[in-house]
Amino acid sequence: MKSLFISVYNKKKVKVDSNNIVYLQAQINYTKIFLIDETSILVAKTLKSFEREFQGQDFYSFYRSNKTFIVNLDKIQNVEEIDNVLQIQLSNSIKVSVSRRKRKAFISNFRKSTSREILMKQKSI
């Protein structure tokens, strides 16, 4: 299990196990990290910075689904297509859409990273 060391508002570094992260959400120049215990951490770092960090450190279970979210593929409960939009339901019941241009790559990464059977409701996913 990999861990991130995150600088928080009081300049302390907090260790967060990647397995405890459900998703990250962009908030202009900040990112809010939502954890499995339903708490969150606000970090003065862009989502793009986290995306680069995840790629550089081989965090394969994280995927940027659209311009606002990075999701933990291991925390996906359900994937379905609604009105031609791919929707991800995460373990905390939050639903996140996948952008059209990232759809094909998401499906490929999701299938590679998932070791358990996930219900994929679809027409042609």
N, CA, C and O of each residue as an XYZ file, in Angstrom:
500
protein
N       0.840     -1.175      0.000
C       0.000      0.000      0.000
C       0.887      1.241      0.000
O       1.798      1.367      0.819
N       0.610      2.153     -0.927
C       1.406      3.369     -1.034
C       0.789      4.470     -0.194
O      -0.415      4.475      0.062
N       1.632      5.406      0.232
C       1.170      6.532      1.033
C       1.587      7.841      0.390
O       2.595      7.925     -0.312
N       0.780      8.859      0.654
C       1.100     10.218      0.225
C       1.411     11.037      1.467
O       0.782     10.853      2.509
N       2.358     11.921      1.363
C       2.612     12.879      2.426
C       2.095     14.216      1.928
O       2.621     14.777      0.968
N       1.059     14.724      2.588
C       0.356     15.905      2.124
C       0.586     17.057      3.086
O       0.384     16.917      4.292
N       1.010     18.203      2.549
C       1.159     19.413      3.352
C      -0.211     20.052      3.518
O      -0.896     20.345      2.538
N      -0.599     20.264      4.762
C      -1.897     20.883      5.035
C      -1.698     22.337      5.455
O      -0.569     22.819      5.543
N      -2.804     23.028      5.710
C      -2.794     24.473      5.944
C      -1.815     24.953      7.006
O      -1.291     26.058      6.873
N      -1.545     24.192      8.038
C      -0.642     24.618      9.106
C       0.795     24.143      8.875
O       1.590     24.060      9.811
N       1.111     23.836      7.631
C       2.447     23.438      7.174
C       2.905     22.095      7.724
O       4.070     21.727      7.569
N       2.009     21.364      8.359
C       2.321     20.011      8.791
C       2.143     19.075      7.615
O       1.375     19.352      6.693
N       2.854     17.973      7.657
C       2.671     16.931      6.640
C       1.857     15.805      7.260
O       2.133     15.336      8.365
N       0.851     15.394      6.513
C      -0.027     14.320      6.961
C       0.193     13.129      6.047
O       0.238     13.277      4.826
N       0.330     11.951      6.634
C       0.485     10.723      5.852
C      -0.900     10.142      5.590
O      -1.674      9.889      6.514
N      -1.190      9.939      4.313
C      -2.476      9.367      3.922
C      -2.212      8.131      3.077
O      -1.540      8.210      2.048
N      -2.739      6.990      3.508
C      -2.607      5.766      2.719
C      -3.489      5.903      1.482
O      -4.646      6.311      1.581
N      -2.947      5.565      0.331
C      -3.699      5.701     -0.918
C      -4.974      4.872     -0.893
O      -5.953      5.232     -1.547
N      -4.981      3.792     -0.166
C      -6.155      2.932     -0.061
C      -7.316      3.621      0.664
O      -8.467      3.208      0.520
N      -7.021      4.659      1.437
C      -8.057      5.387      2.175
C      -8.668      6.529      1.365
O      -9.645      7.137      1.803
N      -8.118      6.827      0.207
C      -8.625      7.916     -0.630
C      -9.704      7.379     -1.564
O      -9.486      6.401     -2.279
N     -10.869      8.025     -1.553
C     -11.958      7.644     -2.457
C     -11.834      8.454     -3.744
O     -11.855      7.897     -4.842
N     -11.704      9.786     -3.600
C     -11.527     10.640     -4.775
C     -10.942     11.991     -4.371
O     -10.917     12.358     -3.197
N     -10.475     12.713     -5.382
C      -9.966     14.069     -5.199
C     -10.802     14.987     -6.082
O     -11.161     14.628     -7.204
N     -11.109     16.177     -5.565
C     -11.936     17.115     -6.313
C     -11.241     18.463     -6.403
O     -10.791     19.008     -5.395
N     -11.157     18.998     -7.615
C     -10.534     20.304     -7.840
C     -11.420     21.409     -7.286
O     -12.643     21.377     -7.419
N     -10.775     22.384     -6.665
C     -11.456     23.578     -6.186
C     -10.546     24.766     -6.469
O      -9.878     25.275     -5.568
N     -10.523     25.199     -7.706
C      -9.665     26.247     -8.271
C      -8.201     25.858     -8.047
O      -7.735     24.909     -8.678
N      -7.461     26.545     -7.184
C      -6.053     26.201     -6.949
C      -5.866     25.293     -5.735
O      -4.751     25.134     -5.237
N      -6.933     24.714     -5.274
C      -6.903     23.788     -4.152
C      -7.456     22.440     -4.620
O      -8.092     22.340     -5.669
N      -7.199     21.423     -3.826
C      -7.786     20.109     -4.074
C      -8.340     19.591     -2.759
O      -7.682     19.663     -1.721
N      -9.535     19.078     -2.815
C     -10.143     18.471     -1.636
C     -10.037     16.965     -1.803
O     -10.487     16.412     -2.806
N      -9.447     16.308     -0.825
C      -9.254     14.860     -0.838
C     -10.306     14.236      0.079
O     -10.366     14.537      1.271
N     -11.130     13.364     -0.496
C     -12.191     12.709      0.263
C     -11.740     11.304      0.639
O     -11.322     10.519     -0.213
N     -11.833     11.005      1.921
C     -11.341      9.741      2.457
C     -12.479      8.769      2.734
O     -13.647      9.155      2.797
N     -12.118      7.514      2.896
C     -13.082      6.443      3.103
C     -13.886      6.625      4.393
O     -15.024      6.165      4.475
N     -13.318      7.282      5.391
C     -14.032      7.507      6.656
C     -14.938      8.741      6.603
O     -15.410      9.213      7.638
N     -15.179      9.262      5.389
C     -16.055     10.397      5.106
C     -15.511     11.735      5.602
O     -16.264     12.702      5.715
N     -14.216     11.800      5.900
C     -13.580     13.071      6.202
C     -12.925     13.584      4.921
O     -12.834     12.866      3.925
N     -12.477     14.818      4.963
C     -11.801     15.377      3.792
C     -10.644     16.264      4.242
O     -10.609     16.748      5.373
N      -9.710     16.460      3.332
C      -8.534     17.297      3.577
C      -8.446     18.294      2.432
O      -8.462     17.903      1.265
N      -8.353     19.584      2.761
C      -8.194     20.608      1.745
C      -6.699     20.932      1.628
O      -6.041     21.247      2.619
N      -6.178     20.847      0.402
C      -4.752     21.010      0.163
C      -4.538     22.139     -0.848
O      -5.252     22.226     -1.847
N      -3.563     22.996     -0.586
C      -3.231     24.100     -1.499
C      -2.348     23.582     -2.623
O      -1.171     23.929     -2.723
N      -2.939     22.747     -3.464
C      -2.242     22.114     -4.569
C      -3.280     21.797     -5.636
O      -4.392     21.378     -5.316
N      -2.926     21.994     -6.893
C      -3.905     21.755     -7.958
C      -4.103     20.263     -8.219
O      -3.265     19.432     -7.867
N      -5.219     19.956     -8.838
C      -5.506     18.576     -9.217
C      -4.482     18.079    -10.230
O      -4.100     16.909    -10.212
N      -4.042     18.965    -11.108
C      -3.029     18.613    -12.100
C      -1.721     18.187    -11.419
O      -1.055     17.263    -11.885
N      -1.356     18.851    -10.328
C      -0.152     18.466     -9.570
C      -0.279     17.055     -9.007
O       0.666     16.268     -9.053
N      -1.467     16.747     -8.475
C      -1.689     15.392     -7.966
C      -1.649     14.375     -9.100
O      -1.109     13.281     -8.940
N      -2.216     14.736    -10.235
C      -2.210     13.830    -11.380
C      -0.774     13.497    -11.783
O      -0.451     12.334    -12.023
N       0.078     14.501    -11.857
C       1.497     14.266    -12.187
C       2.184     13.419    -11.122
O       2.959     12.517    -11.441
N       1.900     13.711     -9.866
C       2.508     12.965     -8.760
C       2.103     11.491     -8.805
O       2.933     10.607     -8.592
N       0.833     11.235     -9.081
C       0.358      9.852     -9.164
C       1.033      9.110    -10.311
O       1.402      7.945    -10.160
N       1.197      9.762    -11.441
C       1.853      9.133    -12.587
C       3.323      8.874    -12.287
O       3.850      7.824    -12.656
N       3.986      9.804    -11.630
C       5.403      9.675    -11.327
C       5.707      8.627    -10.271
O       6.811      8.084    -10.235
N       4.739      8.339     -9.411
C       4.963      7.386     -8.322
C       4.204      6.080     -8.505
O       4.077      5.297     -7.564
N       3.704      5.844     -9.700
C       3.025      4.584    -10.022
C       1.800      4.299     -9.152
O       1.624      3.181     -8.668
N       0.965      5.300     -8.956
C      -0.316      5.090     -8.286
C      -1.325      4.704     -9.366
O      -2.108      5.538     -9.821
N      -1.300      3.445     -9.770
C      -2.098      2.987    -10.903
C      -3.599      2.978    -10.644
O      -4.386      2.971    -11.590
N      -4.001      2.979     -9.395
C      -5.430      2.890     -9.121
C      -6.136      4.244     -9.176
O      -7.338      4.314     -8.920
N      -5.414      5.322     -9.505
C      -6.040      6.637     -9.599
C      -6.150      7.055    -11.055
O      -5.224      6.887    -11.847
N      -7.332      7.615    -11.387
C      -7.575      8.006    -12.770
C      -8.353      9.321    -12.797
O      -9.329      9.497    -12.068
N      -7.903     10.234    -13.646
C      -8.602     11.513    -13.798
C      -9.753     11.315    -14.764
O      -9.548     11.147    -15.967
N     -10.959     11.335    -14.234
C     -12.146     11.040    -15.036
C     -12.659     12.250    -15.814
O     -13.283     12.094    -16.863
N     -12.404     13.427    -15.315
C     -12.791     14.670    -15.993
C     -11.972     15.817    -15.401
O     -11.056     15.572    -14.616
N     -12.279     17.040    -15.757
C     -11.434     18.156    -15.312
C     -11.536     18.441    -13.819
O     -10.717     19.184    -13.279
N     -12.521     17.867    -13.148
C     -12.745     18.160    -11.739
C     -12.367     17.037    -10.782
O     -12.127     17.293     -9.602
N     -12.308     15.797    -11.267
C     -12.132     14.657    -10.365
C     -10.995     13.722    -10.766
O     -10.740     13.485    -11.947
N     -10.322     13.201     -9.738
C      -9.470     12.023     -9.860
C     -10.118     10.988     -8.945
O     -10.361     11.259     -7.769
N     -10.395      9.808     -9.483
C     -11.066      8.773     -8.693
C     -10.118      7.609     -8.426
O      -9.213      7.323     -9.210
N     -10.351      6.957     -7.307
C      -9.627      5.741     -6.972
C     -10.397      4.584     -7.601
O     -11.512      4.276     -7.179
N      -9.808      3.945     -8.602
C     -10.487      2.859     -9.319
C     -10.881      1.707     -8.395
O     -11.837      0.983     -8.672
N     -10.146      1.541     -7.304
C     -10.462      0.471     -6.356
C     -11.704      0.767     -5.517
O     -12.219     -0.121     -4.837
N     -12.183      2.007     -5.561
C     -13.346      2.412     -4.754
C     -14.620      2.544     -5.588
O     -15.619      3.091     -5.120
N     -14.584      2.046     -6.809
C     -15.757      2.123     -7.674
C     -16.717      0.983     -7.350
O     -16.328     -0.184     -7.302
N     -17.980      1.346     -7.130
C     -19.030      0.367     -6.846
C     -19.783     -0.037     -8.102
O     -20.197     -1.187     -8.252
N     -19.958      0.935     -9.012
C     -20.804      0.705    -10.163
C     -20.395      1.652    -11.290
O     -19.967      2.780    -11.047
N     -20.536      1.171    -12.526
C     -20.315      2.007    -13.708
C     -21.516      1.802    -14.604
O     -21.890      0.670    -14.912
N     -22.119      2.907    -15.022
C     -23.264      2.787    -15.912
C     -23.300      3.937    -16.911
O     -22.727      5.004    -16.692
N     -23.985      3.683    -17.999
C     -24.138      4.691    -19.034
C     -25.547      5.252    -18.937
O     -26.525      4.510    -19.026
N     -25.647      6.563    -18.753
C     -26.933      7.243    -18.656
C     -26.942      8.354    -19.694
O     -26.112      9.262    -19.642
N     -27.868      8.289    -20.629
C     -27.981      9.296    -21.693
C     -26.643      9.554    -22.379
O     -26.251     10.702    -22.588
N     -25.959      8.490    -22.720
C     -24.676      8.555    -23.433
C     -23.521      9.117    -22.601
O     -22.473      9.462    -23.147
N     -23.710      9.208    -21.285
C     -22.659      9.690    -20.384
C     -22.288      8.552    -19.436
O     -23.157      7.963    -18.794
N     -21.004      8.251    -19.352
C     -20.535      7.200    -18.453
C     -20.482      7.759    -17.032
O     -19.820      8.766    -16.782
N     -21.177      7.105    -16.106
C     -21.245      7.535    -14.708
C     -20.569      6.495    -13.814
O     -20.775      5.291    -13.968
N     -19.759      6.988    -12.879
C     -19.077      6.131    -11.902
C     -19.735      6.367    -10.553
O     -19.890      7.512    -10.127
N     -20.122      5.299     -9.883
C     -20.593      5.434     -8.505
C     -19.497      4.928     -7.594
O     -19.058      3.784     -7.709
N     -19.056      5.786     -6.686
C     -17.964      5.438     -5.775
C     -18.511      4.814     -4.495
O     -19.719      4.809     -4.259
N     -17.615      4.297     -3.685
C     -18.010      3.576     -2.475
C     -18.766      4.443     -1.475
O     -19.474      3.915     -0.617
N     -18.629      5.768     -1.572
C     -19.362      6.661     -0.669
C     -20.645      7.184     -1.330
O     -21.214      8.179     -0.880
N     -21.099      6.512     -2.399
C     -22.325      6.816     -3.148
C     -22.257      8.072     -4.007
O     -23.263      8.442     -4.613
N     -21.130      8.728     -4.079
C     -20.967      9.885     -4.962
C     -20.922      9.390     -6.403
O     -20.317      8.358     -6.694
N     -21.566     10.132     -7.303
C     -21.516      9.804     -8.726
C     -20.676     10.835     -9.454
O     -20.824     12.039     -9.245
N     -19.792     10.343    -10.312
C     -18.866     11.182    -11.071
C     -18.975     10.774    -12.535
O     -19.030      9.587    -12.854
N     -19.007     11.763    -13.418
C     -19.070     11.437    -14.841
C     -17.665     11.330    -15.424
O     -16.708     11.905    -14.904
N     -17.569     10.581    -16.511
C     -16.314     10.440    -17.245
C     -16.459     11.286    -18.509
O     -17.449     11.161    -19.231
N     -15.483     12.138    -18.777
C     -15.569     12.977    -19.974
C     -15.521     12.104    -21.220
O     -14.954     11.011    -21.204
N     -16.124     12.600    -22.301
C     -16.185     11.813    -23.542
C     -14.800     11.446    -24.045
O     -14.586     10.320    -24.493
N     -13.849     12.385    -23.977
C     -12.524     12.097    -24.523
C     -11.712     11.142    -23.647
O     -10.715     10.589    -24.112
N     -12.116     10.937    -22.387
C     -11.393     10.022    -21.495
C     -12.105      8.676    -21.333
O     -11.615      7.787    -20.638
N     -13.243      8.540    -21.969
C     -14.078      7.349    -21.810
C     -13.357      6.048    -22.165
O     -13.321      5.112    -21.367
N     -12.789      6.001    -23.361
C     -12.132      4.778    -23.838
C     -10.952      4.400    -22.924
O     -10.801      3.237    -22.546
N     -10.126      5.384    -22.576
C      -8.973      5.137    -21.705
C      -9.436      4.714    -20.306
O      -8.821      3.850    -19.680
N     -10.523      5.326    -19.819
C     -11.039      4.951    -18.498
C     -11.446      3.483    -18.483
O     -11.067      2.738    -17.579
N     -12.220      3.066    -19.486
C     -12.693      1.671    -19.536
C     -11.511      0.715    -19.562
O     -11.514     -0.304    -18.871
N     -10.507      1.041    -20.353
C      -9.317      0.194    -20.438
C      -8.590      0.119    -19.094
O      -8.254     -0.971    -18.631
N      -8.346      1.270    -18.467
C      -7.648      1.300    -17.167
C      -8.467      0.625    -16.083
O      -7.926     -0.077    -15.229
N      -9.762      0.838    -16.119
C     -10.640      0.249    -15.117
C     -10.608     -1.278    -15.190
O     -10.513     -1.953    -14.165
N     -10.687     -1.807    -16.387
C     -10.667     -3.267    -16.554
C      -9.326     -3.862    -16.135
O      -9.280     -4.955    -15.570
N      -8.222     -3.140    -16.415
C      -6.893     -3.630    -16.032
C      -6.707     -3.614    -14.520
O      -6.107     -4.529    -13.956
N      -7.217     -2.584    -13.867
C      -6.934     -2.409    -12.442
C      -7.879     -3.178    -11.532
O      -7.581     -3.363    -10.352
N      -8.996     -3.624    -12.051
C     -10.003     -4.238    -11.202
C      -9.822     -5.742    -11.125
O      -9.810     -6.440    -12.139
N      -9.681     -6.222     -9.903
C      -9.534     -7.661     -9.712
C     -10.861     -8.299     -9.312
O     -10.998     -9.522     -9.336
N     -11.827     -7.478     -8.949
C     -13.134     -8.028     -8.572
C     -14.159     -7.689     -9.633
O     -13.946     -6.798    -10.455
N     -15.250     -8.388     -9.611
C     -16.304     -8.183    -10.606
C     -17.118     -6.952    -10.228
O     -17.680     -6.887     -9.134
N     -17.183     -5.986    -11.123
C     -17.966     -4.773    -10.921
C     -19.130     -4.803    -11.897
O     -18.980     -5.170    -13.063
N     -20.258     -4.420    -11.411
C     -21.430     -4.361    -12.262
C     -21.302     -3.187    -13.227
O     -21.220     -2.034    -12.802
N     -21.286     -3.478    -14.512
C     -21.216     -2.431    -15.519
C     -22.511     -2.472    -16.325
O     -22.674     -3.307    -17.215
N     -23.428     -1.564    -16.006
C     -24.674     -1.465    -16.747
C     -24.396     -0.641    -17.986
O     -23.903      0.482    -17.888
N     -24.707     -1.188    -19.150
C     -24.321     -0.476    -20.353
C     -24.998     -1.014    -21.591
O     -25.653     -2.056    -21.581
N     -24.813     -0.268    -22.645
C     -25.237     -0.740    -23.954
C     -24.017     -1.296    -24.666
O     -24.056     -2.395    -25.219
N     -22.925     -0.526    -24.648
C     -21.727     -0.954    -25.393
C     -20.439     -0.579    -24.669
O     -19.456     -0.214    -25.314
N     -20.425     -0.663    -23.347
C     -19.224     -0.305    -22.577
C     -18.184     -1.379    -22.768
O     -17.090     -1.285    -22.210
